Structures are given as structure tokens and as C-alpha cells.
Amino acid sequence: MDLINNLADFRKKAGYNQADLGKLVGVSRQTISLIERGDYNPSVTVALTIAKVLGVDINEIFRLEETDEKE
């Protein structure tokens, strides 16, 4: 399963750049960038904090998606 997110959309709608959101969440701008690109899965604490700061349900930002695993 892959963790899919649309963090960038919600961040932009809220009027934050990556650095601003990072400060509010307590992580670096680089971490926000990595999450948005799907190169880093945030901890539960960070994901919940992001949702709280943006004022949306965590399920609106993050979702698990099935992957086709070929053997």
C-alpha cells in the first residue's frame, strides 16, 4: 500500500508556503516538500498536526492506496 496525499493543494488553499507550514507543524520546509512529493511518509503525530493546522480531517489529506504487486 502507498500513502497518497494532496497536501500541496490544501497548503496552497490555506495560503501557506512550505516554510510557513513547516514552522507551524514543527518540521522543516524540506520535510513538507518530501511529504508532498511522496518521498517521505510522515509520522502519525506529524500527519495529525498538519491536518489540525490546515483545519481539515486527516483523511482529506492522506489516504492509503492499493498497489499492484507483481511477483
mmCIF file as Biopython writes it, N, C-alpha, C and O atoms, coordinates in Angstrom:
data_model
#
loop_
_atom_site.group_PDB
_atom_site.id
_atom_site.type_symbol
_atom_site.label_atom_id
_atom_site.label_alt_id
_atom_site.label_comp_id
_atom_site.label_asym_id
_atom_site.label_entity_id
_atom_site.label_seq_id
_atom_site.pdbx_PDB_ins_code
_atom_site.Cartn_x
_atom_site.Cartn_y
_atom_site.Cartn_z
_atom_site.occupancy
_atom_site.B_iso_or_equiv
_atom_site.auth_seq_id
_atom_site.auth_asym_id
_atom_site.pdbx_PDB_model_num
ATOM 1   N N  . MET A ? 1  ? 0.835   -1.183  0.000  1.0 0.0 1  A 1 
ATOM 2   C CA . MET A ? 1  ? 0.000   0.000   0.000  1.0 0.0 1  A 1 
ATOM 3   C C  . MET A ? 1  ? 0.881   1.247   0.000  1.0 0.0 1  A 1 
ATOM 4   O O  . MET A ? 1  ? 1.945   1.279   0.618  1.0 0.0 1  A 1 
ATOM 5   N N  . ASP A ? 2  ? 0.423   2.237   -0.687 1.0 0.0 2  A 1 
ATOM 6   C CA . ASP A ? 2  ? 1.140   3.504   -0.746 1.0 0.0 2  A 1 
ATOM 7   C C  . ASP A ? 2  ? 0.317   4.584   -0.051 1.0 0.0 2  A 1 
ATOM 8   O O  . ASP A ? 2  ? -0.912  4.598   -0.127 1.0 0.0 2  A 1 
ATOM 9   N N  . LEU A ? 3  ? 1.018   5.480   0.621  1.0 0.0 3  A 1 
ATOM 10  C CA . LEU A ? 3  ? 0.352   6.631   1.227  1.0 0.0 3  A 1 
ATOM 11  C C  . LEU A ? 3  ? 0.330   7.745   0.189  1.0 0.0 3  A 1 
ATOM 12  O O  . LEU A ? 3  ? 1.376   8.231   -0.242 1.0 0.0 3  A 1 
ATOM 13  N N  . ILE A ? 4  ? -0.870  8.140   -0.205 1.0 0.0 4  A 1 
ATOM 14  C CA . ILE A ? 4  ? -1.074  9.188   -1.197 1.0 0.0 4  A 1 
ATOM 15  C C  . ILE A ? 4  ? -1.545  10.437  -0.461 1.0 0.0 4  A 1 
ATOM 16  O O  . ILE A ? 4  ? -2.298  10.343  0.509  1.0 0.0 4  A 1 
ATOM 17  N N  . ASN A ? 5  ? -1.105  11.598  -0.917 1.0 0.0 5  A 1 
ATOM 18  C CA . ASN A ? 5  ? -1.565  12.822  -0.256 1.0 0.0 5  A 1 
ATOM 19  C C  . ASN A ? 5  ? -1.806  13.930  -1.264 1.0 0.0 5  A 1 
ATOM 20  O O  . ASN A ? 5  ? -1.259  13.932  -2.367 1.0 0.0 5  A 1 
ATOM 21  N N  . ASN A ? 6  ? -2.633  14.860  -0.855 1.0 0.0 6  A 1 
ATOM 22  C CA . ASN A ? 6  ? -2.837  16.077  -1.642 1.0 0.0 6  A 1 
ATOM 23  C C  . ASN A ? 6  ? -2.558  17.283  -0.743 1.0 0.0 6  A 1 
ATOM 24  O O  . ASN A ? 6  ? -3.289  18.273  -0.736 1.0 0.0 6  A 1 
ATOM 25  N N  . LEU A ? 7  ? -1.477  17.152  0.007  1.0 0.0 7  A 1 
ATOM 26  C CA . LEU A ? 7  ? -1.061  18.186  0.937  1.0 0.0 7  A 1 
ATOM 27  C C  . LEU A ? 7  ? -0.817  19.519  0.245  1.0 0.0 7  A 1 
ATOM 28  O O  . LEU A ? 7  ? -1.213  20.564  0.761  1.0 0.0 7  A 1 
ATOM 29  N N  . ALA A ? 8  ? -0.177  19.496  -0.905 1.0 0.0 8  A 1 
ATOM 30  C CA . ALA A ? 8  ? 0.142   20.752  -1.595 1.0 0.0 8  A 1 
ATOM 31  C C  . ALA A ? 8  ? -1.122  21.556  -1.892 1.0 0.0 8  A 1 
ATOM 32  O O  . ALA A ? 8  ? -1.135  22.777  -1.739 1.0 0.0 8  A 1 
ATOM 33  N N  . ASP A ? 9  ? -2.178  20.874  -2.314 1.0 0.0 9  A 1 
ATOM 34  C CA . ASP A ? 9  ? -3.434  21.574  -2.611 1.0 0.0 9  A 1 
ATOM 35  C C  . ASP A ? 9  ? -3.999  22.248  -1.367 1.0 0.0 9  A 1 
ATOM 36  O O  . ASP A ? 9  ? -4.367  23.422  -1.407 1.0 0.0 9  A 1 
ATOM 37  N N  . PHE A ? 10 ? -4.069  21.507  -0.263 1.0 0.0 10 A 1 
ATOM 38  C CA . PHE A ? 10 ? -4.610  22.065  0.971  1.0 0.0 10 A 1 
ATOM 39  C C  . PHE A ? 10 ? -3.716  23.174  1.525  1.0 0.0 10 A 1 
ATOM 40  O O  . PHE A ? 10 ? -4.212  24.168  2.054  1.0 0.0 10 A 1 
ATOM 41  N N  . ARG A ? 11 ? -2.394  23.000  1.403  1.0 0.0 11 A 1 
ATOM 42  C CA . ARG A ? 11 ? -1.461  24.019  1.872  1.0 0.0 11 A 1 
ATOM 43  C C  . ARG A ? 11 ? -1.659  25.322  1.107  1.0 0.0 11 A 1 
ATOM 44  O O  . ARG A ? 11 ? -1.715  26.400  1.698  1.0 0.0 11 A 1 
ATOM 45  N N  . LYS A ? 12 ? -1.764  25.211  -0.209 1.0 0.0 12 A 1 
ATOM 46  C CA . LYS A ? 12 ? -1.943  26.403  -1.044 1.0 0.0 12 A 1 
ATOM 47  C C  . LYS A ? 12 ? -3.288  27.079  -0.772 1.0 0.0 12 A 1 
ATOM 48  O O  . LYS A ? 12 ? -3.363  28.306  -0.710 1.0 0.0 12 A 1 
ATOM 49  N N  . LYS A ? 13 ? -4.349  26.284  -0.610 1.0 0.0 13 A 1 
ATOM 50  C CA . LYS A ? 13 ? -5.667  26.839  -0.293 1.0 0.0 13 A 1 
ATOM 51  C C  . LYS A ? 13 ? -5.644  27.613  1.020  1.0 0.0 13 A 1 
ATOM 52  O O  . LYS A ? 13 ? -6.346  28.612  1.174  1.0 0.0 13 A 1 
ATOM 53  N N  . ALA A ? 14 ? -4.830  27.144  1.964  1.0 0.0 14 A 1 
ATOM 54  C CA . ALA A ? 14 ? -4.724  27.810  3.259  1.0 0.0 14 A 1 
ATOM 55  C C  . ALA A ? 14 ? -3.818  29.031  3.206  1.0 0.0 14 A 1 
ATOM 56  O O  . ALA A ? 14 ? -3.766  29.806  4.161  1.0 0.0 14 A 1 
ATOM 57  N N  . GLY A ? 15 ? -3.099  29.213  2.092  1.0 0.0 15 A 1 
ATOM 58  C CA . GLY A ? 15 ? -2.244  30.378  1.923  1.0 0.0 15 A 1 
ATOM 59  C C  . GLY A ? 15 ? -0.865  30.262  2.532  1.0 0.0 15 A 1 
ATOM 60  O O  . GLY A ? 15 ? -0.212  31.272  2.797  1.0 0.0 15 A 1 
ATOM 61  N N  . TYR A ? 16 ? -0.416  29.037  2.758  1.0 0.0 16 A 1 
ATOM 62  C CA . TYR A ? 16 ? 0.913   28.819  3.333  1.0 0.0 16 A 1 
ATOM 63  C C  . TYR A ? 16 ? 1.908   28.389  2.268  1.0 0.0 16 A 1 
ATOM 64  O O  . TYR A ? 16 ? 1.558   27.674  1.329  1.0 0.0 16 A 1 
ATOM 65  N N  . ASN A ? 17 ? 3.160   28.834  2.422  1.0 0.0 17 A 1 
ATOM 66  C CA . ASN A ? 17 ? 4.216   28.224  1.628  1.0 0.0 17 A 1 
ATOM 67  C C  . ASN A ? 17 ? 4.772   27.061  2.454  1.0 0.0 17 A 1 
ATOM 68  O O  . ASN A ? 17 ? 4.364   26.867  3.600  1.0 0.0 17 A 1 
ATOM 69  N N  . GLN A ? 18 ? 5.682   26.302  1.891  1.0 0.0 18 A 1 
ATOM 70  C CA . GLN A ? 18 ? 6.202   25.127  2.587  1.0 0.0 18 A 1 
ATOM 71  C C  . GLN A ? 18 ? 6.912   25.498  3.887  1.0 0.0 18 A 1 
ATOM 72  O O  . GLN A ? 18 ? 6.789   24.790  4.886  1.0 0.0 18 A 1 
ATOM 73  N N  . ALA A ? 19 ? 7.641   26.585  3.878  1.0 0.0 19 A 1 
ATOM 74  C CA . ALA A ? 19 ? 8.372   27.010  5.078  1.0 0.0 19 A 1 
ATOM 75  C C  . ALA A ? 19 ? 7.411   27.408  6.192  1.0 0.0 19 A 1 
ATOM 76  O O  . ALA A ? 19 ? 7.620   27.054  7.353  1.0 0.0 19 A 1 
ATOM 77  N N  . ASP A ? 20 ? 6.353   28.146  5.840  1.0 0.0 20 A 1 
ATOM 78  C CA . ASP A ? 20 ? 5.368   28.556  6.846  1.0 0.0 20 A 1 
ATOM 79  C C  . ASP A ? 20 ? 4.695   27.349  7.481  1.0 0.0 20 A 1 
ATOM 80  O O  . ASP A ? 20 ? 4.580   27.264  8.704  1.0 0.0 20 A 1 
ATOM 81  N N  . LEU A ? 21 ? 4.254   26.418  6.646  1.0 0.0 21 A 1 
ATOM 82  C CA . LEU A ? 21 ? 3.589   25.230  7.180  1.0 0.0 21 A 1 
ATOM 83  C C  . LEU A ? 21 ? 4.551   24.414  8.028  1.0 0.0 21 A 1 
ATOM 84  O O  . LEU A ? 21 ? 4.174   23.902  9.082  1.0 0.0 21 A 1 
ATOM 85  N N  . GLY A ? 22 ? 5.779   24.292  7.576  1.0 0.0 22 A 1 
ATOM 86  C CA . GLY A ? 22 ? 6.776   23.562  8.355  1.0 0.0 22 A 1 
ATOM 87  C C  . GLY A ? 22 ? 6.948   24.145  9.749  1.0 0.0 22 A 1 
ATOM 88  O O  . GLY A ? 22 ? 7.006   23.402  10.729 1.0 0.0 22 A 1 
ATOM 89  N N  . LYS A ? 23 ? 7.031   25.463  9.845  1.0 0.0 23 A 1 
ATOM 90  C CA . LYS A ? 23 ? 7.180   26.114  11.151 1.0 0.0 23 A 1 
ATOM 91  C C  . LYS A ? 23 ? 5.985   25.828  12.050 1.0 0.0 23 A 1 
ATOM 92  O O  . LYS A ? 23 ? 6.148   25.532  13.233 1.0 0.0 23 A 1 
ATOM 93  N N  . LEU A ? 24 ? 4.785   25.918  11.487 1.0 0.0 24 A 1 
ATOM 94  C CA . LEU A ? 24 ? 3.577   25.675  12.275 1.0 0.0 24 A 1 
ATOM 95  C C  . LEU A ? 24 ? 3.467   24.225  12.743 1.0 0.0 24 A 1 
ATOM 96  O O  . LEU A ? 24 ? 2.933   23.946  13.817 1.0 0.0 24 A 1 
ATOM 97  N N  . VAL A ? 25 ? 3.974   23.318  11.933 1.0 0.0 25 A 1 
ATOM 98  C CA . VAL A ? 25 ? 3.895   21.890  12.247 1.0 0.0 25 A 1 
ATOM 99  C C  . VAL A ? 25 ? 5.075   21.444  13.114 1.0 0.0 25 A 1 
ATOM 100 O O  . VAL A ? 25 ? 4.979   20.458  13.845 1.0 0.0 25 A 1 
ATOM 101 N N  . GLY A ? 26 ? 6.186   22.177  13.027 1.0 0.0 26 A 1 
ATOM 102 C CA . GLY A ? 26 ? 7.378   21.811  13.792 1.0 0.0 26 A 1 
ATOM 103 C C  . GLY A ? 26 ? 8.343   20.932  13.022 1.0 0.0 26 A 1 
ATOM 104 O O  . GLY A ? 26 ? 9.106   20.163  13.605 1.0 0.0 26 A 1 
ATOM 105 N N  . VAL A ? 27 ? 8.299   21.058  11.688 1.0 0.0 27 A 1 
ATOM 106 C CA . VAL A ? 27 ? 9.236   20.329  10.835 1.0 0.0 27 A 1 
ATOM 107 C C  . VAL A ? 27 ? 9.847   21.329  9.850  1.0 0.0 27 A 1 
ATOM 108 O O  . VAL A ? 27 ? 9.435   22.487  9.792  1.0 0.0 27 A 1 
ATOM 109 N N  . SER A ? 28 ? 10.820  20.874  9.091  1.0 0.0 28 A 1 
ATOM 110 C CA . SER A ? 28 ? 11.480  21.762  8.131  1.0 0.0 28 A 1 
ATOM 111 C C  . SER A ? 28 ? 10.672  21.902  6.842  1.0 0.0 28 A 1 
ATOM 112 O O  . SER A ? 28 ? 9.768   21.114  6.564  1.0 0.0 28 A 1 
ATOM 113 N N  . ARG A ? 29 ? 11.019  22.922  6.068  1.0 0.0 29 A 1 
ATOM 114 C CA . ARG A ? 29 ? 10.436  23.099  4.746  1.0 0.0 29 A 1 
ATOM 115 C C  . ARG A ? 29 ? 10.720  21.885  3.880  1.0 0.0 29 A 1 
ATOM 116 O O  . ARG A ? 29 ? 9.875   21.453  3.096  1.0 0.0 29 A 1 
ATOM 117 N N  . GLN A ? 30 ? 11.919  21.339  4.029  1.0 0.0 30 A 1 
ATOM 118 C CA . GLN A ? 30 ? 12.316  20.180  3.253  1.0 0.0 30 A 1 
ATOM 119 C C  . GLN A ? 30 ? 11.425  18.978  3.558  1.0 0.0 30 A 1 
ATOM 120 O O  . GLN A ? 30 ? 11.089  18.208  2.658  1.0 0.0 30 A 1 
ATOM 121 N N  . THR A ? 31 ? 11.042  18.816  4.823  1.0 0.0 31 A 1 
ATOM 122 C CA . THR A ? 31 ? 10.160  17.708  5.196  1.0 0.0 31 A 1 
ATOM 123 C C  . THR A ? 31 ? 8.800   17.862  4.539  1.0 0.0 31 A 1 
ATOM 124 O O  . THR A ? 31 ? 8.238   16.892  4.030  1.0 0.0 31 A 1 
ATOM 125 N N  . ILE A ? 32 ? 8.267   19.083  4.549  1.0 0.0 32 A 1 
ATOM 126 C CA . ILE A ? 32 ? 6.981   19.327  3.879  1.0 0.0 32 A 1 
ATOM 127 C C  . ILE A ? 32 ? 7.105   19.004  2.394  1.0 0.0 32 A 1 
ATOM 128 O O  . ILE A ? 32 ? 6.208   18.387  1.820  1.0 0.0 32 A 1 
ATOM 129 N N  . SER A ? 33 ? 8.199   19.412  1.772  1.0 0.0 33 A 1 
ATOM 130 C CA . SER A ? 33 ? 8.431   19.127  0.360  1.0 0.0 33 A 1 
ATOM 131 C C  . SER A ? 33 ? 8.485   17.623  0.102  1.0 0.0 33 A 1 
ATOM 132 O O  . SER A ? 33 ? 7.871   17.133  -0.846 1.0 0.0 33 A 1 
ATOM 133 N N  . LEU A ? 34 ? 9.205   16.904  0.928  1.0 0.0 34 A 1 
ATOM 134 C CA . LEU A ? 34 ? 9.317   15.444  0.770  1.0 0.0 34 A 1 
ATOM 135 C C  . LEU A ? 34 ? 7.961   14.767  0.922  1.0 0.0 34 A 1 
ATOM 136 O O  . LEU A ? 34 ? 7.645   13.843  0.172  1.0 0.0 34 A 1 
ATOM 137 N N  . ILE A ? 35 ? 7.163   15.214  1.877  1.0 0.0 35 A 1 
ATOM 138 C CA . ILE A ? 35 ? 5.824   14.648  2.068  1.0 0.0 35 A 1 
ATOM 139 C C  . ILE A ? 35 ? 4.972   14.907  0.838  1.0 0.0 35 A 1 
ATOM 140 O O  . ILE A ? 35 ? 4.312   13.998  0.335  1.0 0.0 35 A 1 
ATOM 141 N N  . GLU A ? 36 ? 4.983   16.142  0.352  1.0 0.0 36 A 1 
ATOM 142 C CA . GLU A ? 36 ? 4.172   16.500  -0.819 1.0 0.0 36 A 1 
ATOM 143 C C  . GLU A ? 36 ? 4.551   15.675  -2.044 1.0 0.0 36 A 1 
ATOM 144 O O  . GLU A ? 36 ? 3.682   15.295  -2.828 1.0 0.0 36 A 1 
ATOM 145 N N  . ARG A ? 37 ? 5.832   15.397  -2.213 1.0 0.0 37 A 1 
ATOM 146 C CA . ARG A ? 37 ? 6.298   14.610  -3.367 1.0 0.0 37 A 1 
ATOM 147 C C  . ARG A ? 37 ? 6.060   13.112  -3.186 1.0 0.0 37 A 1 
ATOM 148 O O  . ARG A ? 37 ? 6.196   12.341  -4.136 1.0 0.0 37 A 1 
ATOM 149 N N  . GLY A ? 38 ? 5.708   12.702  -1.976 1.0 0.0 38 A 1 
ATOM 150 C CA . GLY A ? 38 ? 5.507   11.286  -1.706 1.0 0.0 38 A 1 
ATOM 151 C C  . GLY A ? 38 ? 6.795   10.536  -1.435 1.0 0.0 38 A 1 
ATOM 152 O O  . GLY A ? 38 ? 6.821   9.306   -1.465 1.0 0.0 38 A 1 
ATOM 153 N N  . ASP A ? 39 ? 7.875   11.279  -1.168 1.0 0.0 39 A 1 
ATOM 154 C CA . ASP A ? 39 ? 9.164   10.653  -0.891 1.0 0.0 39 A 1 
ATOM 155 C C  . ASP A ? 39 ? 9.370   10.368  0.592  1.0 0.0 39 A 1 
ATOM 156 O O  . ASP A ? 39 ? 10.367  9.751   0.969  1.0 0.0 39 A 1 
ATOM 157 N N  . TYR A ? 40 ? 8.443   10.809  1.433  1.0 0.0 40 A 1 
ATOM 158 C CA . TYR A ? 40 ? 8.555   10.614  2.879  1.0 0.0 40 A 1 
ATOM 159 C C  . TYR A ? 40 ? 7.149   10.495  3.456  1.0 0.0 40 A 1 
ATOM 160 O O  . TYR A ? 40 ? 6.282   11.324  3.180  1.0 0.0 40 A 1 
ATOM 161 N N  . ASN A ? 41 ? 6.934   9.461   4.256  1.0 0.0 41 A 1 
ATOM 162 C CA . ASN A ? 41 ? 5.664   9.293   4.952  1.0 0.0 41 A 1 
ATOM 163 C C  . ASN A ? 41 ? 5.793   9.873   6.354  1.0 0.0 41 A 1 
ATOM 164 O O  . ASN A ? 41 ? 6.654   9.449   7.126  1.0 0.0 41 A 1 
ATOM 165 N N  . PRO A ? 42 ? 4.943   10.839  6.685  1.0 0.0 42 A 1 
ATOM 166 C CA . PRO A ? 42 ? 5.053   11.473  7.999  1.0 0.0 42 A 1 
ATOM 167 C C  . PRO A ? 42 ? 4.610   10.529  9.113  1.0 0.0 42 A 1 
ATOM 168 O O  . PRO A ? 42 ? 3.851   9.586   8.888  1.0 0.0 42 A 1 
ATOM 169 N N  . SER A ? 43 ? 5.097   10.804  10.307 1.0 0.0 43 A 1 
ATOM 170 C CA . SER A ? 43 ? 4.615   10.059  11.472 1.0 0.0 43 A 1 
ATOM 171 C C  . SER A ? 43 ? 3.151   10.412  11.684 1.0 0.0 43 A 1 
ATOM 172 O O  . SER A ? 43 ? 2.651   11.394  11.133 1.0 0.0 43 A 1 
ATOM 173 N N  . VAL A ? 44 ? 2.476   9.612   12.478 1.0 0.0 44 A 1 
ATOM 174 C CA . VAL A ? 44 ? 1.069   9.886   12.784 1.0 0.0 44 A 1 
ATOM 175 C C  . VAL A ? 44 ? 0.941   11.255  13.434 1.0 0.0 44 A 1 
ATOM 176 O O  . VAL A ? 44 ? 0.020   12.010  13.119 1.0 0.0 44 A 1 
ATOM 177 N N  . THR A ? 45 ? 1.858   11.580  14.338 1.0 0.0 45 A 1 
ATOM 178 C CA . THR A ? 45 ? 1.827   12.868  15.031 1.0 0.0 45 A 1 
ATOM 179 C C  . THR A ? 45 ? 1.948   14.026  14.044 1.0 0.0 45 A 1 
ATOM 180 O O  . THR A ? 45 ? 1.199   14.999  14.134 1.0 0.0 45 A 1 
ATOM 181 N N  . VAL A ? 46 ? 2.879   13.929  13.109 1.0 0.0 46 A 1 
ATOM 182 C CA . VAL A ? 46 ? 3.068   14.998  12.121 1.0 0.0 46 A 1 
ATOM 183 C C  . VAL A ? 46 ? 1.849   15.091  11.211 1.0 0.0 46 A 1 
ATOM 184 O O  . VAL A ? 46 ? 1.385   16.195  10.922 1.0 0.0 46 A 1 
ATOM 185 N N  . ALA A ? 47 ? 1.323   13.964  10.755 1.0 0.0 47 A 1 
ATOM 186 C CA . ALA A ? 47 ? 0.149   13.981  9.880  1.0 0.0 47 A 1 
ATOM 187 C C  . ALA A ? 47 ? -1.057  14.607  10.585 1.0 0.0 47 A 1 
ATOM 188 O O  . ALA A ? 47 ? -1.784  15.403  9.991  1.0 0.0 47 A 1 
ATOM 189 N N  . LEU A ? 48 ? -1.264  14.247  11.848 1.0 0.0 48 A 1 
ATOM 190 C CA . LEU A ? 48 ? -2.376  14.828  12.608 1.0 0.0 48 A 1 
ATOM 191 C C  . LEU A ? 48 ? -2.177  16.323  12.830 1.0 0.0 48 A 1 
ATOM 192 O O  . LEU A ? 48 ? -3.135  17.093  12.771 1.0 0.0 48 A 1 
ATOM 193 N N  . THR A ? 49 ? -0.948  16.731  13.082 1.0 0.0 49 A 1 
ATOM 194 C CA . THR A ? 49 ? -0.660  18.152  13.288 1.0 0.0 49 A 1 
ATOM 195 C C  . THR A ? 49 ? -0.895  18.938  12.003 1.0 0.0 49 A 1 
ATOM 196 O O  . THR A ? 49 ? -1.456  20.033  12.039 1.0 0.0 49 A 1 
ATOM 197 N N  . ILE A ? 50 ? -0.473  18.390  10.878 1.0 0.0 50 A 1 
ATOM 198 C CA . ILE A ? 50 ? -0.714  19.046  9.584  1.0 0.0 50 A 1 
ATOM 199 C C  . ILE A ? 50 ? -2.213  19.247  9.385  1.0 0.0 50 A 1 
ATOM 200 O O  . ILE A ? 50 ? -2.652  20.340  9.027  1.0 0.0 50 A 1 
ATOM 201 N N  . ALA A ? 51 ? -2.994  18.200  9.614  1.0 0.0 51 A 1 
ATOM 202 C CA . ALA A ? 51 ? -4.449  18.300  9.432  1.0 0.0 51 A 1 
ATOM 203 C C  . ALA A ? 51 ? -5.046  19.344  10.364 1.0 0.0 51 A 1 
ATOM 204 O O  . ALA A ? 51 ? -5.922  20.110  9.965  1.0 0.0 51 A 1 
ATOM 205 N N  . LYS A ? 52 ? -4.577  19.374  11.597 1.0 0.0 52 A 1 
ATOM 206 C CA . LYS A ? 52 ? -5.094  20.348  12.568 1.0 0.0 52 A 1 
ATOM 207 C C  . LYS A ? 52 ? -4.762  21.777  12.135 1.0 0.0 52 A 1 
ATOM 208 O O  . LYS A ? 52 ? -5.627  22.652  12.159 1.0 0.0 52 A 1 
ATOM 209 N N  . VAL A ? 53 ? -3.520  22.008  11.745 1.0 0.0 53 A 1 
ATOM 210 C CA . VAL A ? 53 ? -3.094  23.346  11.312 1.0 0.0 53 A 1 
ATOM 211 C C  . VAL A ? 53 ? -3.899  23.803  10.098 1.0 0.0 53 A 1 
ATOM 212 O O  . VAL A ? 53 ? -4.272  24.972  9.999  1.0 0.0 53 A 1 
ATOM 213 N N  . LEU A ? 54 ? -4.166  22.876  9.174  1.0 0.0 54 A 1 
ATOM 214 C CA . LEU A ? 54 ? -4.903  23.226  7.962  1.0 0.0 54 A 1 
ATOM 215 C C  . LEU A ? 54 ? -6.417  23.228  8.177  1.0 0.0 54 A 1 
ATOM 216 O O  . LEU A ? 54 ? -7.172  23.670  7.311  1.0 0.0 54 A 1 
ATOM 217 N N  . GLY A ? 55 ? -6.854  22.732  9.334  1.0 0.0 55 A 1 
ATOM 218 C CA . GLY A ? 55 ? -8.276  22.755  9.660  1.0 0.0 55 A 1 
ATOM 219 C C  . GLY A ? 55 ? -9.125  21.782  8.871  1.0 0.0 55 A 1 
ATOM 220 O O  . GLY A ? 55 ? -10.297 22.043  8.597  1.0 0.0 55 A 1 
ATOM 221 N N  . VAL A ? 56 ? -8.527  20.654  8.505  1.0 0.0 56 A 1 
ATOM 222 C CA . VAL A ? 56 ? -9.263  19.633  7.759  1.0 0.0 56 A 1 
ATOM 223 C C  . VAL A ? 56 ? -9.063  18.269  8.410  1.0 0.0 56 A 1 
ATOM 224 O O  . VAL A ? 56 ? -8.141  18.079  9.204  1.0 0.0 56 A 1 
ATOM 225 N N  . ASP A ? 57 ? -9.923  17.333  8.072  1.0 0.0 57 A 1 
ATOM 226 C CA . ASP A ? 57 ? -9.790  15.961  8.556  1.0 0.0 57 A 1 
ATOM 227 C C  . ASP A ? 57 ? -8.577  15.314  7.904  1.0 0.0 57 A 1 
ATOM 228 O O  . ASP A ? 57 ? -8.305  15.530  6.722  1.0 0.0 57 A 1 
ATOM 229 N N  . ILE A ? 58 ? -7.865  14.534  8.670  1.0 0.0 58 A 1 
ATOM 230 C CA . ILE A ? 58 ? -6.649  13.885  8.160  1.0 0.0 58 A 1 
ATOM 231 C C  . ILE A ? 58 ? -6.929  13.052  6.911  1.0 0.0 58 A 1 
ATOM 232 O O  . ILE A ? 58 ? -6.084  12.954  6.021  1.0 0.0 58 A 1 
ATOM 233 N N  . ASN A ? 59 ? -8.131  12.448  6.851  1.0 0.0 59 A 1 
ATOM 234 C CA . ASN A ? 59 ? -8.485  11.619  5.692  1.0 0.0 59 A 1 
ATOM 235 C C  . ASN A ? 59 ? -8.678  12.423  4.416  1.0 0.0 59 A 1 
ATOM 236 O O  . ASN A ? 59 ? -8.678  11.855  3.324  1.0 0.0 59 A 1 
ATOM 237 N N  . GLU A ? 60 ? -8.840  13.725  4.534  1.0 0.0 60 A 1 
ATOM 238 C CA . GLU A ? 60 ? -8.937  14.559  3.342  1.0 0.0 60 A 1 
ATOM 239 C C  . GLU A ? 60 ? -7.568  14.795  2.718  1.0 0.0 60 A 1 
ATOM 240 O O  . GLU A ? 60 ? -7.463  15.043  1.517  1.0 0.0 60 A 1 
ATOM 241 N N  . ILE A ? 61 ? -6.523  14.719  3.530  1.0 0.0 61 A 1 
ATOM 242 C CA . ILE A ? 61 ? -5.161  14.978  3.054  1.0 0.0 61 A 1 
ATOM 243 C C  . ILE A ? 61 ? -4.438  13.689  2.686  1.0 0.0 61 A 1 
ATOM 244 O O  . ILE A ? 61 ? -3.788  13.609  1.644  1.0 0.0 61 A 1 
ATOM 245 N N  . PHE A ? 62 ? -4.555  12.681  3.546  1.0 0.0 62 A 1 
ATOM 246 C CA . PHE A ? 62 ? -3.809  11.433  3.372  1.0 0.0 62 A 1 
ATOM 247 C C  . PHE A ? 62 ? -4.754  10.257  3.165  1.0 0.0 62 A 1 
ATOM 248 O O  . PHE A ? 62 ? -5.807  10.173  3.798  1.0 0.0 62 A 1 
ATOM 249 N N  . ARG A ? 63 ? -4.360  9.338   2.257  1.0 0.0 63 A 1 
ATOM 250 C CA . ARG A ? 63 ? -5.130  8.109   2.076  1.0 0.0 63 A 1 
ATOM 251 C C  . ARG A ? 63 ? -4.185  6.979   1.649  1.0 0.0 63 A 1 
ATOM 252 O O  . ARG A ? 63 ? -3.152  7.207   1.021  1.0 0.0 63 A 1 
ATOM 253 N N  . LEU A ? 64 ? -4.569  5.778   2.007  1.0 0.0 64 A 1 
ATOM 254 C CA . LEU A ? 64 ? -3.820  4.601   1.586  1.0 0.0 64 A 1 
ATOM 255 C C  . LEU A ? 64 ? -4.391  4.108   0.264  1.0 0.0 64 A 1 
ATOM 256 O O  . LEU A ? 64 ? -5.608  4.068   0.083  1.0 0.0 64 A 1 
ATOM 257 N N  . GLU A ? 65 ? -3.524  3.740   -0.642 1.0 0.0 65 A 1 
ATOM 258 C CA . GLU A ? 65 ? -3.954  3.249   -1.948 1.0 0.0 65 A 1 
ATOM 259 C C  . GLU A ? 65 ? -3.302  1.908   -2.208 1.0 0.0 65 A 1 
ATOM 260 O O  . GLU A ? 65 ? -2.102  1.729   -1.997 1.0 0.0 65 A 1 
ATOM 261 N N  . GLU A ? 66 ? -4.107  0.975   -2.667 1.0 0.0 66 A 1 
ATOM 262 C CA . GLU A ? 66 ? -3.599  -0.358  -3.002 1.0 0.0 66 A 1 
ATOM 263 C C  . GLU A ? 66 ? -2.609  -0.254  -4.160 1.0 0.0 66 A 1 
ATOM 264 O O  . GLU A ? 66 ? -2.779  0.557   -5.070 1.0 0.0 66 A 1 
ATOM 265 N N  . THR A ? 67 ? -1.589  -1.078  -4.109 1.0 0.0 67 A 1 
ATOM 266 C CA . THR A ? 67 ? -0.636  -1.122  -5.218 1.0 0.0 67 A 1 
ATOM 267 C C  . THR A ? 67 ? -0.694  -2.505  -5.851 1.0 0.0 67 A 1 
ATOM 268 O O  . THR A ? 67 ? -0.951  -3.499  -5.171 1.0 0.0 67 A 1 
ATOM 269 N N  . ASP A ? 68 ? -0.461  -2.561  -7.122 1.0 0.0 68 A 1 
ATOM 270 C CA . ASP A ? 68 ? -0.406  -3.848  -7.818 1.0 0.0 68 A 1 
ATOM 271 C C  . ASP A ? 68 ? 0.991   -4.413  -7.642 1.0 0.0 68 A 1 
ATOM 272 O O  . ASP A ? 68 ? 1.961   -3.912  -8.211 1.0 0.0 68 A 1 
ATOM 273 N N  . GLU A ? 69 ? 1.072   -5.462  -6.846 1.0 0.0 69 A 1 
ATOM 274 C CA . GLU A ? 69 ? 2.363   -6.092  -6.610 1.0 0.0 69 A 1 
ATOM 275 C C  . GLU A ? 69 ? 2.506   -7.256  -7.577 1.0 0.0 69 A 1 
ATOM 276 O O  . GLU A ? 69 ? 1.698   -8.184  -7.567 1.0 0.0 69 A 1 
ATOM 277 N N  . LYS A ? 70 ? 3.532   -7.203  -8.407 1.0 0.0 70 A 1 
ATOM 278 C CA . LYS A ? 70 ? 3.766   -8.289  -9.365 1.0 0.0 70 A 1 
ATOM 279 C C  . LYS A ? 70 ? 4.880   -9.170  -8.845 1.0 0.0 70 A 1 
ATOM 280 O O  . LYS A ? 70 ? 5.915   -8.690  -8.382 1.0 0.0 70 A 1 
ATOM 281 N N  . GLU A ? 71 ? 4.650   -10.450 -8.928 1.0 0.0 71 A 1 
ATOM 282 C CA . GLU A ? 71 ? 5.658   -11.396 -8.429 1.0 0.0 71 A 1 
ATOM 283 C C  . GLU A ? 71 ? 6.536   -11.869 -9.548 1.0 0.0 71 A 1 
ATOM 284 O O  . GLU A ? 71 ? 7.444   -12.670 -9.325 1.0 0.0 71 A 1 
#
